[in-house]
Amino acid sequence: MRTTVLVVAYRGDRWLPACLRTLAAASEAPLHLVLVDNAENTVLDALDLSAFEAEVLSTPRPMGFAAANNFALMEASCLGEAVLFLNQDTKSPPGWIDVCRRALAGAPRLGAVSPFIRTYADDGWDPSFWACLSAAQHARVEAGDLEEAVLPVPSAPAPALLVRTAVLRATGPFDPVYGSYYEDYDLCRRIREVGHSVGVCPGARVRHFSGGATVTEAQQRHRMRQVLRNRILYRLRTAARPRWQAALGWFLADFPRRLARGLVGTPSSQPPAVTLQAYGDLVRLGRRVVSAAYDGAQWRAYLQRLGWPPASIGDGALPNDSPNDSSSSSPVASS
């Protein structure tokens, strides 16, 4: 199963050398690497990409995680039979991609799989990964009671997410309305909707630094705002009741409760300004928040503008021209 690895680099100087150095040993088979320069990177020219079938793309402007990965999907010279979305702030133990590929090969209805994700220092579990497991699965992980190749989960996190390219053709890419955070949950939701399952591989490990691009207090507050906004949007999209009723419930019940908790300063609460900004963002989304029909129409219009599926979804062949030469890059998009 030939694999294309998408790595979006944003303020990535601290992370990229270790990410790519360890990635080279994560698979015995050749990897097609699409490295995306998404602003404020200075080490790209010094990186050794000789271990990969590599191409380097540059976004026309800084993009959110979802849009930058979609740019890579559209502009890559080709895509393998599987696409690995990999964060820049990861370290790859040897062979983990092979383990995940074998899991996909052994389960035709498995649409996407993630490794078990540890913290960057390998001293605990990554929060985004741990949140995807049920309480019963938490207990099994802690007890070491894991014999199967794949644990089923509703959603798997995007720091390291391997997806069948044919499934991506059917589901579409990440929804850029999320920007960053919860775009992986939304993609997994659509994978389930087209009849495929999602899982995590106990036999594979990756290490991830959560929030690697968040270093200042302003960036931390922006992250909290994005997480809150996108969590609500995702839950509205998965609510059992009509969208407008679910939205009304969030604005009438959750909004004042969060404000009150922020004013009091209870544990895990957000500052009131963050809550106000997040709900203001939802108001600016307008009909996408309250109407599932309109939201769906906007998604379909985005796919049409994007030209989905891209021509790069072909037979899974790796690039034939100038292998191991990062200078043979695809052109930058004109818009």
C-alpha positions in Angstrom: 0.0 0.0 0.0 1.9 3.0 -1.3 1.6 6.0 1.1 1.7 9.7 0.7 2.7 11.6 3.8 1.5 15.2 4.2 3.4 17.4 6.6 2.3 21.0 6.9 5.1 23.2 8.2 4.1 26.3 10.1 6.7 27.9 12.4 8.2 24.5 12.1 12.0 25.2 12.6 12.0 23.6 16.1 10.2 20.5 15.0 10.9 19.6 11.4 14.4 18.1 11.6 13.4 15.5 14.2 10.1 14.9 12.5 11.6 14.0 9.1 14.7 12.3 10.5 12.6 9.8 12.4 9.9 9.5 9.7 12.5 8.0 7.3 12.6 4.9 9.5 8.9 4.6 10.1 8.4 2.5 7.0 10.4 -0.1 5.1 8.7 0.8 1.9 9.4 4.1 0.1 7.3 7.1 1.3 6.0 9.9 -0.9 6.5 13.0 1.2 4.6 16.2 0.5 6.1 19.0 2.6 4.0 22.1 2.8 5.7 25.5 3.6 2.8 27.3 5.3 4.7 30.3 6.6 7.5 31.3 9.0 9.9 28.3 8.2 13.6 28.9 7.6 15.1 25.4 7.8 13.4 23.8 4.8 16.3 24.2 2.4 18.6 22.6 4.9 16.5 19.5 5.4 17.7 16.2 4.1 14.8 14.7 2.1 16.9 12.1 0.3 15.1 9.2 2.1 11.8 10.1 0.5 10.1 10.6 -2.9 9.8 14.3 -1.9 8.1 17.4 -3.2 7.9 20.7 -1.5 4.9 23.0 -1.9 4.3 26.6 -0.7 0.9 27.9 0.2 0.0 31.3 -1.3 -0.8 32.6 2.2 -0.8 31.2 5.7 -3.7 28.7 6.1 -5.3 26.8 8.9 -4.5 23.2 9.3 -7.5 22.0 7.4 -7.1 24.3 4.4 -3.3 23.7 4.2 -3.7 19.9 4.1 -6.4 20.3 1.4 -4.0 22.5 -0.6 -1.5 19.6 -0.4 -4.1 17.1 -1.5 -5.0 19.2 -4.5 -1.4 20.3 -5.5 0.5 17.1 -5.0 1.8 15.4 -8.1 0.0 12.2 -7.1 -1.4 10.5 -4.1 -0.6 6.9 -3.0 -3.2 4.3 -2.1 -3.2 5.8 1.5 -2.6 9.3 2.7 -1.0 10.0 6.1 -1.7 13.3 7.7 1.2 13.9 10.0 1.9 16.8 12.3 5.2 18.6 12.2 5.6 18.2 16.0 5.8 14.4 16.0 8.6 11.8 16.4 8.2 8.5 14.6 9.5 5.2 16.1 10.7 2.7 13.5 8.1 0.7 11.6 4.9 2.3 12.9 3.6 3.2 9.5 4.0 -0.5 8.3 1.9 -1.6 11.3 -0.9 0.8 10.4 -0.8 -0.1 6.7 -1.1 -3.8 7.6 -4.2 -3.0 9.6 -5.8 -1.3 6.6 -4.8 -4.1 4.3 -6.3 -6.7 6.7 -9.7 -4.9 7.1 -11.2 -3.7 3.8 -13.9 -1.7 5.6 -11.4 0.1 7.8 -11.3 3.6 6.3 -8.8 5.3 8.6 -6.4 4.3 11.4 -4.2 6.1 13.9 -1.3 4.8 16.0 -1.3 5.1 19.7 0.0 8.6 20.4 2.3 9.3 23.3 3.5 12.7 24.5 6.6 14.1 22.9 8.7 13.2 26.0 7.1 9.7 26.0 5.9 10.3 29.6 2.2 9.9 29.1 -0.6 9.7 26.6 -1.3 12.5 24.1 -4.6 14.3 25.2 -6.1 14.3 21.7 -5.5 10.5 21.4 -6.7 9.7 24.9 -10.0 11.6 24.4 -10.8 9.3 21.4 -10.9 6.2 23.6 -13.9 5.0 25.8 -13.6 4.5 29.5 -13.5 0.8 29.0 -10.7 1.2 26.5 -8.8 3.4 28.9 -8.9 0.6 31.5 -7.7 -1.9 28.9 -4.8 0.3 27.9 -3.7 0.8 31.5 -4.0 -2.9 32.2 -2.0 -3.8 29.0 -5.0 -5.9 27.8 -4.6 -5.3 24.1 -4.2 -8.2 21.7 -6.2 -7.1 18.7 -4.6 -5.3 15.7 -7.1 -2.4 15.8 -9.4 -0.9 18.5 -12.6 0.6 17.0 -13.2 4.3 17.8 -15.7 6.9 16.6 -12.9 9.3 15.7 -9.1 9.2 15.5 -6.8 12.3 15.9 -5.1 14.0 13.0 -1.5 14.3 14.5 -1.0 11.0 12.8 -4.0 9.7 10.7 -3.7 7.2 7.9 -6.7 7.3 5.5 -7.4 5.2 2.4 -7.2 7.5 -0.6 -10.3 5.9 -2.1 -12.2 6.7 1.0 -11.0 10.4 0.8 -12.4 10.5 -2.7 -15.8 9.6 -1.3 -15.8 11.7 1.8 -14.0 14.8 0.6 -11.1 16.4 2.5 -11.0 18.4 5.7 -13.7 21.0 6.1 -11.9 24.4 6.2 -14.8 25.9 8.3 -12.9 24.4 11.3 -9.6 26.0 10.5 -7.8 24.0 13.1 -9.1 21.6 15.8 -12.0 19.1 15.3 -11.5 18.9 11.6 -10.2 15.4 12.2 -13.4 14.4 14.1 -15.5 15.8 11.2 -13.5 13.8 8.6 -14.0 10.6 10.7 -17.7 11.4 10.9 -17.9 11.4 7.1 -15.8 8.3 6.9 -18.4 6.5 9.0 -21.2 7.9 7.0 -19.9 6.3 3.8 -19.8 2.9 5.5 -16.2 2.6 6.7 -14.9 2.3 10.2 -12.2 4.2 12.1 -9.6 2.6 14.5 -6.4 3.0 16.5 -3.5 0.5 16.3 -2.1 -0.7 19.7 1.0 -2.0 17.9 2.0 1.4 16.5 3.3 4.4 18.4 4.0 8.0 17.6 5.1 10.8 19.9 3.4 14.2 19.7 3.9 17.6 21.2 0.4 18.9 21.8 0.1 22.6 20.8 3.6 22.8 19.2 2.7 26.1 17.4 1.2 27.7 20.5 3.9 29.5 22.4 2.5 32.9 23.5 -0.4 33.8 25.7 -2.2 35.3 22.8 -1.8 32.1 20.8 -3.0 30.0 23.7 -6.1 32.2 24.0 -6.7 31.9 20.3 -6.4 28.1 20.6 -8.9 28.0 23.4 -11.3 30.1 21.3 -10.9 27.8 18.2 -11.3 24.6 20.3 -14.5 25.9 21.9 -16.0 27.2 18.7 -15.2 24.0 16.8 -16.3 21.7 19.5 -19.8 23.3 19.5 -19.9 23.3 15.7 -19.1 19.6 15.6 -21.6 18.7 18.3 -24.3 20.7 16.4 -23.5 18.6 13.3 -23.9 15.4 15.2 -26.9 16.3 17.3 -30.0 14.1 17.1 -32.5 16.9 17.2 -33.0 19.6 14.5 -30.0 21.9 14.1 -31.8 25.1 15.1 -33.1 23.5 18.3 -29.6 22.2 19.2 -28.1 25.7 18.4 -30.7 27.4 20.6 -29.9 25.0 23.5 -26.2 25.9 23.2 -26.8 29.6 23.2 -29.4 29.6 25.9 -27.8 27.1 28.3 -24.1 26.5 27.6 -23.2 30.2 26.8 -24.3 31.7 30.1 -23.0 28.7 32.1 -19.5 29.1 30.5 -19.5 32.9 31.1 -20.4 32.4 34.8 -17.7 29.7 35.2 -15.1 32.0 33.6 -16.0 34.9 35.8 -15.7 32.8 38.9 -12.5 31.1 37.6 -13.5 27.5 38.2 -11.1 24.8 37.1 -11.0 24.1 33.3 -13.1 27.2 32.5 -12.2 29.7 29.8 -11.8 33.4 30.3 -15.0 35.2 29.6 -13.4 37.0 26.6 -12.6 33.6 25.0 -16.2 32.4 25.4 -17.6 35.7 24.0 -15.2 35.5 21.0 -16.0 31.8 20.3 -19.7 32.3 20.4 -19.3 35.5 18.3 -17.5 33.3 15.7 -20.5 31.0 15.6 -22.9 33.9 15.1 -20.8 35.1 12.2 -21.2 31.6 10.6 -24.9 32.5 10.4 -27.1 29.9 8.7 -24.4 27.2 8.8 -24.9 27.0 12.5 -28.7 26.7 12.5 -29.5 24.9 9.2 -28.1 21.5 8.4 -29.4 21.9 4.8 -27.6 25.2 4.3 -24.5 23.9 5.9 -24.5 20.9 3.6 -25.0 23.1 0.6 -22.0 25.2 1.6 -19.8 22.1 1.9 -20.8 20.9 -1.5 -20.2 24.3 -3.0 -16.7 24.2 -1.4 -15.9 20.8 -3.0 -17.0 22.2 -6.4 -14.8 25.2 -6.1 -11.9 23.1 -4.9 -12.3 20.7 -7.9 -12.7 17.6 -5.7 -11.6 14.9 -6.2 -8.2 16.1 -7.5 -6.5 14.6 -10.5 -3.7 13.4 -8.1 -6.1 10.6 -6.9 -5.0 8.0 -9.4 -3.6 4.5 -9.3 -1.5 5.0 -6.2 1.8 5.3 -8.2 4.7 7.2 -6.7 6.2 10.1 -8.7 8.4 8.9 -11.5 10.3 12.1 -12.2 13.5 13.1 -10.3 13.0 10.7 -7.3 14.6 11.8 -4.0 14.9 15.4 -5.4 13.0 18.0 -3.5 13.6 20.5 -6.2 11.0 18.8 -8.4 8.2 20.5 -6.6 4.7 21.0 -7.9 3.7 24.5 -8.8 2.2 26.8 -6.2 -1.5 27.3 -6.6 -2.5 30.6 -8.2 -5.3 31.4 -5.9 
